Structure formats: C-alpha cells, structure tokens
Amino acid sequence: MSESRSVGAALEKLADFFLTQPTRQGILARRLLGRPAPGDADLTLRLQRHLAGQVGPDGAVPGGLVFTAFRLIELLELGCDEETPAVPKLIAWLLAQQDEAGAYGEGCIPTRHEQGACEHFLGGFLSPGPLMIRVAPVTFPNGKVFRVEPAARFALSCLGLRALVMTPARDRPAVRKHLASLAKLKGAWVTWDGFFPPDLILTALTALGTAGDLERPATSAATAFVVGHQASDGGWPGADRFAAIEALLAVGSAEALGAVRRSLAGLVSRQRDDGSFGPVAQQERALIALRGLVKAGGA
C-alpha cells in the first residue's frame, strides 16, 4: 500500500473511531476532519459548562497541577476565553504557583549547578507542591508517565507553562522568565539520554512551540536537536512517540512537520482495527495521531 493510501486508510479509521465520541477529543477530531456531527454545537456548550463547573472557587481542579493546567487547555480548545469565568480563575491559580516552594530548580547541588538546573539559573517554574509531598508518578493527558520526582516536577511546570502561553498571561514577566529558563536549559541538551532525558526535552519543546515567537531561537535549536535524533523507523529512542509528535506539531515548522511525516509509517503500523492506538490515553493519543496525519500526512 502506498504512503498516501496508508494515511488515507488511517484517517478513515480515526473518523470512524471519533464518529460518535461525545468528548472534547471527539469534537476537535470531527472539526479537523471537516465532519462535524449535527449535535456538536450543543455538545460543545454542554462540555464547556461541565468542565468549567469543576473549577473550584480558588481556580484549581481536583487532582492538582496536571488537571488544572490541562483543564485550561481543554476549555481554550473548546472555544472558551477570558469571558468564561473559569478561565481567568485557572490562569490566576497557575500564576500563583510560580516560584513557590517545591518548584523545579529550587535549591542547588553541584550536579544540577553544572547543568544550569538550579535556582542560580532558573525561575518562573510552577510548583506542584512542597518537596516533602511526592508528586511522582504522574500521568500526563497524552499517556506519558513521569516516575522520577524531579522529572515530574519539571514536566508539570512545562504543562502549566504550555497552558499559560495560550492566554494573554504569556506576556507576564514570570511567564517570560519560565520561557527564558527553558531557553537557557537547551544548552544542557547535548546528549539524547543525558541529564535531561528525551521525554523532558519533548515536554519543554511542547511549551516552547506553543509560545510561538517568544523564544524562537531556542525553539529552533531544540527542534533541530529532536529531529537530529529521530531513528530510521521514524521514532525516537527512549522517548514516547506520541509526546514527540505532540511537541513537533506545537512547533509547526517545516522541519518539525517533516519529522512528523517520517514518523507516520511507524505510527500507522500501530493503529488498531478500531482506529485507536491502544488503551493508554486512548482518545488523546488518537487525537494526536489525527493531528499528525492531517498536518503532515499529505493525504
């Protein structure tokens, strides 16, 4: 089967998979495919109200930073903005976590100082809670699990940053400081499986890519680093393929989309008959795959 036919077949499976899903992923998938369901407009309003209704008076969602940050992303993707009362509450809560006790980079030890990964170099990171409260393992919406405590805290902050740069808060000094810190850290990304493992680099790249031109040189350098470590099978050694595709789609450059395109054959080979890619984060991973196929597949 030719590449274009393979992509087309994968898209049809995904169209069937998302045909009746009454979820955010289902709505976004049907929009992307140009096949909205008759009830999607009403469903969108119901989901907006339901998701916003779970935001507490303090702006947090039960479950902590990962759920609160992603709730902001969910609402924004469903068309909410600052006129939706839950959105400014979520933004305010996330901003309040910056540079609090337990944020990544707090303190200093020689190994972290050598990497520029301590409080002498970094700022603006969001804290998921004090260091005495363990947050790992933590599962991200895309299915990636961070099991090591410092890595979990780093990744959680990058998810919060990704949400914030989708809003006017992107221009806040503390948010810019977080972005600048990631830009500094890219200098430590000299080996693929070094002090910063691949999935942390990908999580940082997702935030940088979502921020657009705010840290373009660092984003371009990090993208080249990721693209340069793509394997012959289209994947990335030691990294989650869906996390890599999500990060490169956030960047959206020709170089990034070229890498996504090279990953599609391996991605499609993992697709199940029902259109999904396994039971882990089933709908979110299917949506990431769909976005990759539509934006880079050329079908």
BAFI-350056 format. One line per field, with one value per residue (C-alpha): residue number from 0; residue in one letter; x, y, z. Coordinates in pm, 1 decimal. Last residue first. Layout:
N
pos: [NUM  ...]
code: [a  ...]
x: [X  ...]
y: [Y  ...]
z: [Z  ...]
end
This chain:
299
pos: [298  297  296  295  294  293  292  291  290  289  288  287  286  285  284  283  282  281  280  279  278  277  276  275  274  273  272  271  270  269  268  267  266  265  264  263  262  261  260  259  258  257  256  255  254  253  252  251  250  249  248  247  246  245  244  243  242  241  240  239  238  237  236  235  234  233  232  231  230  229  228  227  226  225  224  223  222  221  220  219  218  217  216  215  214  213  212  211  210  209  208  207  206  205  204  203  202  201  200  199  198  197  196  195  194  193  192  191  190  189  188  187  186  185  184  183  182  181  180  179  178  177  176  175  174  173  172  171  170  169  168  167  166  165  164  163  162  161  160  159  158  157  156  155  154  153  152  151  150  149  148  147  146  145  144  143  142  141  140  139  138  137  136  135  134  133  132  131  130  129  128  127  126  125  124  123  122  121  120  119  118  117  116  115  114  113  112  111  110  109  108  107  106  105  104  103  102  101  100  99  98  97  96  95  94  93  92  91  90  89  88  87  86  85  84  83  82  81  80  79  78  77  76  75  74  73  72  71  70  69  68  67  66  65  64  63  62  61  60  59  58  57  56  55  54  53  52  51  50  49  48  47  46  45  44  43  42  41  40  39  38  37  36  35  34  33  32  31  30  29  28  27  26  25  24  23  22  21  20  19  18  17  16  15  14  13  12  11  10  9  8  7  6  5  4  3  2  1  0]
code: [a  g  g  a  k  v  l  g  r  l  a  i  l  a  r  e  q  q  a  v  p  g  f  s  g  d  d  r  q  r  s  v  l  g  a  l  s  r  r  v  a  g  l  a  e  a  s  g  v  a  l  l  a  e  i  a  a  f  r  d  a  g  p  w  g  g  d  s  a  q  h  g  v  v  f  a  t  a  a  s  t  a  p  r  e  l  d  g  a  t  g  l  a  t  l  a  t  l  i  l  d  p  p  f  f  g  d  w  t  v  w  a  g  k  l  k  a  l  s  a  l  h  k  r  v  a  p  r  d  r  a  p  t  m  v  l  a  r  l  g  l  c  s  l  a  f  r  a  a  p  e  v  r  f  v  k  g  n  p  f  t  v  p  a  v  r  i  m  l  p  g  p  s  l  f  g  g  l  f  h  e  c  a  g  q  e  h  r  t  p  i  c  g  e  g  y  a  g  a  e  d  q  q  a  l  l  w  a  i  l  k  p  v  a  p  t  e  e  d  c  g  l  e  l  l  e  i  l  r  f  a  t  f  v  l  g  g  p  v  a  g  d  p  g  v  q  g  a  l  h  r  q  l  r  l  t  l  d  a  d  g  p  a  p  r  g  l  l  r  r  a  l  i  g  q  r  t  p  q  t  l  f  f  d  a  l  k  e  l  a  a  g  v  s  r  s  e  s  m]
x: [-339.1  -28.6  43.1  190.4  -99.6  -378.3  -178.6  -14.7  -341.9  -504.1  -221.4  -252.1  -628.7  -583.3  -339.5  -593.7  -875.3  -690.5  -487.1  -345.7  -581.9  -409.8  -358.6  -719.5  -889.2  -1098.4  -872.1  -572.3  -312.3  48.4  151.3  3.7  253.3  550.2  451.2  372.4  707.4  868.4  579.7  625.4  992.0  894.8  641.5  919.5  1149.0  866.1  778.4  473.6  636.2  328.4  315.0  672.5  585.1  272.8  464.5  736.8  488.1  309.6  634.0  726.6  1102.0  1379.0  1493.9  1282.3  1051.7  1053.6  1188.5  1527.7  1556.8  1492.7  1781.5  1850.3  1483.9  1495.9  1811.9  1683.4  1363.3  1560.7  1763.4  1453.1  1270.3  1571.3  1592.1  1211.8  1170.1  856.3  791.7  540.6  469.4  312.3  648.3  827.2  570.1  585.7  965.0  980.2  773.5  991.5  1310.4  1161.8  1068.3  1423.0  1607.7  1768.1  2093.3  2181.2  1981.1  1996.4  2324.9  2390.3  2071.4  2240.1  2233.4  1858.4  1843.5  1885.3  1582.7  1383.2  1473.5  1372.7  1031.5  991.4  1102.9  851.8  580.9  704.2  712.7  352.1  321.6  202.3  -73.1  -275.0  -361.9  -217.5  115.6  -44.0  -145.9  200.2  350.2  134.8  245.4  607.5  565.4  429.7  723.9  984.5  809.2  771.7  1137.5  1248.9  1035.7  1111.4  809.1  689.1  413.6  328.2  -35.0  -100.7  -300.9  5.1  41.9  226.1  448.8  561.8  407.4  583.0  500.0  818.8  924.2  635.0  358.8  304.3  528.7  533.3  869.5  929.3  1298.3  1618.3  1991.2  2105.0  1795.9  1927.0  1937.8  2235.2  2375.4  2680.7  2452.0  2240.7  2538.2  2682.2  2365.5  2136.4  1797.4  1472.7  1522.0  1177.6  921.7  882.1  820.4  656.2  836.0  518.6  217.4  16.8  33.8  -144.9  -422.1  -469.1  -492.6  -747.8  -961.4  -927.3  -1065.8  -1344.3  -1535.6  -1568.6  -1510.9  -1136.1  -1176.5  -1365.6  -1355.8  -1331.7  -954.4  -943.7  -1151.7  -932.0  -608.0  -733.2  -838.0  -491.7  -328.0  -571.9  -550.9  -169.6  -138.1  -354.6  -603.0  -919.2  -928.5  -795.7  -924.5  -973.5  -1351.8  -1312.6  -1310.5  -1536.2  -1811.5  -1581.7  -1558.5  -1935.3  -2025.5  -1778.0  -1886.7  -2251.0  -2166.6  -1960.6  -2236.8  -2484.2  -2257.5  -2168.4  -2527.5  -2530.2  -2188.0  -1892.7  -1714.5  -1441.4  -1177.3  -1030.3  -1376.9  -1459.8  -1137.5  -1197.3  -1548.7  -1440.8  -1142.8  -1366.3  -1598.9  -1929.8  -1749.5  -1990.4  -1773.4  -1438.1  -1339.1  -1497.9  -1302.5  -991.4  -1032.6  -1085.8  -772.2  -566.9  -692.2  -598.4  -252.8  -196.3  -327.0  -84.2  207.3  136.5  0.0]
y: [1280.2  1492.9  1331.1  1629.8  1835.1  1578.9  1271.5  1446.5  1593.7  1252.4  1089.7  1348.8  1292.3  914.3  968.3  1180.8  932.7  626.9  771.9  416.7  152.8  110.9  312.4  371.4  322.5  20.3  -205.9  -95.4  155.8  65.3  37.3  384.2  532.5  357.5  489.4  832.7  908.0  1049.0  1293.2  1409.0  1476.2  1681.5  1865.4  1976.7  2094.7  2278.0  2449.4  2354.4  2389.0  2251.6  1974.2  1882.4  1854.9  1643.8  1415.3  1362.1  1300.4  1049.5  867.2  837.4  856.7  605.4  607.2  844.3  705.3  725.1  373.0  517.0  691.5  1059.7  1210.2  1502.9  1599.2  1638.9  1853.9  2057.0  2125.2  2232.4  2477.8  2617.5  2656.3  2828.4  3074.0  3130.9  3214.4  3433.0  3353.8  3075.2  3001.3  2666.5  2558.0  2644.1  2456.5  2148.0  2174.5  2154.7  1836.1  1694.6  1770.8  1601.3  1298.7  1270.2  1255.9  1573.0  1470.5  1266.3  1046.3  1240.7  1415.7  1790.2  1920.0  2136.9  2444.0  2393.7  2487.5  2857.2  2863.9  2673.8  2944.4  3215.4  3053.0  3048.5  3411.3  3507.1  3353.6  3545.3  3870.7  3831.2  3844.1  3484.7  3572.4  3681.6  3311.5  3011.2  3085.0  2991.9  2640.6  2548.0  2695.4  2467.7  2168.8  2281.2  2303.6  1950.7  1826.1  1976.6  1849.1  1500.7  1495.4  1594.5  1315.4  1025.0  832.4  1056.6  873.0  964.9  897.9  1214.9  1357.3  1322.0  1053.2  1141.7  909.7  1122.2  1403.3  1339.2  1587.9  1682.4  1894.3  2135.2  2134.4  2118.4  2424.9  2630.6  2737.0  3110.8  3099.1  2921.4  2995.5  3025.3  2832.2  2513.8  2342.1  2515.2  2169.3  2213.3  2357.1  2042.2  1815.8  2053.9  2086.9  2387.7  2476.3  2507.4  2425.1  2271.5  2439.8  2287.5  2613.0  2868.5  3024.9  3017.7  2857.5  3182.1  3207.7  2874.4  2983.2  3315.0  3144.4  2894.0  3170.6  3377.0  3077.1  2973.6  3297.8  3245.0  3592.6  3522.7  3270.8  2949.2  2793.4  2422.6  2437.1  2707.8  2497.9  2191.2  2387.1  2542.3  2198.4  2071.5  2309.6  2226.7  1851.1  1838.8  2095.5  1928.9  1642.9  1838.0  2145.4  2477.0  2832.0  2913.8  2892.1  2542.9  2451.9  2151.4  2371.9  2487.9  2132.2  2079.6  2420.1  2389.7  2030.4  2134.1  2419.1  2189.3  1928.1  2191.3  2281.8  1916.9  1799.3  1768.6  1596.5  1784.5  1616.7  1852.9  1608.0  1864.2  1955.6  1588.9  1542.5  1850.7  1739.2  1382.5  1493.5  1720.0  1427.5  1286.4  1028.7  942.0  948.0  960.1  599.6  603.8  914.6  757.8  450.9  675.8  872.1  552.7  444.7  779.2  767.5  419.9  531.1  826.1  603.1  345.5  0.0]
z: [222.2  281.3  612.1  792.9  922.5  881.2  984.4  1277.7  1401.5  1375.1  1570.2  1846.9  1852.4  1874.2  2158.6  2343.9  2281.4  2408.6  2691.4  2719.1  2573.9  2238.7  1924.0  1825.0  1487.5  1590.3  1384.9  1585.4  1475.0  1549.7  1184.0  1132.3  1375.8  1217.8  876.8  1021.1  1185.9  870.7  834.6  1193.4  1118.5  815.4  1029.1  1262.7  982.6  807.0  1133.9  1341.1  1682.4  1861.1  1599.9  1691.6  2059.7  2001.1  1765.3  2023.4  2305.0  2081.6  2005.3  2373.9  2400.5  2466.9  2107.3  1891.6  1628.0  1249.4  1197.5  1097.2  1432.8  1501.3  1696.8  1465.8  1468.7  1846.2  1838.7  1542.9  1735.7  2043.2  1832.6  1662.6  1994.1  2149.9  1860.2  1864.7  2232.3  2223.9  1856.3  1914.2  2279.7  2183.2  2045.5  2368.0  2575.3  2352.4  2343.3  2723.4  2721.1  2444.3  2637.1  2940.5  2729.2  2595.4  2929.0  3071.4  3245.3  2938.0  2706.1  2382.5  2454.1  2437.5  2591.0  2853.9  2626.7  2598.2  2963.6  2892.5  2660.9  2921.6  3173.3  2926.1  2893.9  3270.7  3293.2  3022.3  3238.9  3543.2  3344.6  3220.2  2840.7  2804.6  3053.0  2748.3  2705.1  2518.0  2686.5  3019.5  2915.5  2785.7  3101.5  3315.9  3110.0  3142.7  3519.9  3532.2  3325.8  3559.3  3871.9  3724.4  3618.9  3968.8  4121.7  3888.1  3756.4  3472.8  3285.4  2923.8  2838.0  2638.6  2931.2  3156.4  3419.5  3740.4  3939.5  4105.9  4313.5  4646.1  4924.0  5113.7  4816.1  4861.6  4599.0  4221.9  4185.9  3868.8  3727.4  3686.3  3760.6  3667.7  3673.1  4035.5  4148.3  3991.8  3653.2  3492.3  3416.7  3641.2  3908.9  3897.4  3966.8  4229.3  4439.5  4444.1  4586.7  4394.6  4028.5  3982.4  4207.5  4552.8  4737.8  4508.5  4212.4  4004.0  4168.9  4181.0  3802.5  3774.8  4010.1  3830.0  3490.5  3617.8  3767.3  3448.3  3252.3  3489.7  3439.0  3059.5  2917.9  2931.8  2651.3  2576.3  2229.9  2304.2  2268.5  2535.2  2772.7  2727.1  2768.2  3092.0  3214.5  3123.4  3366.7  3645.9  3592.6  3593.9  3873.0  4132.9  4125.3  4195.3  3966.6  4091.5  4039.9  4408.6  4374.8  4228.6  3861.3  3803.4  3661.9  3383.5  3254.4  3264.7  3122.2  2834.5  2775.5  2749.9  2513.5  2290.9  2287.8  2168.0  1875.5  1812.9  1770.3  1391.6  1389.8  1245.4  952.1  836.1  957.3  1194.9  1319.5  1376.3  1571.3  1785.5  1878.4  1950.3  2157.8  2365.7  2421.1  2300.0  2077.8  1794.9  1482.6  1664.5  1593.2  1247.2  1150.5  1301.1  1082.7  781.9  865.1  888.5  545.5  395.9  551.9  408.7  69.7  72.0  177.2  -94.4  0.0]
end
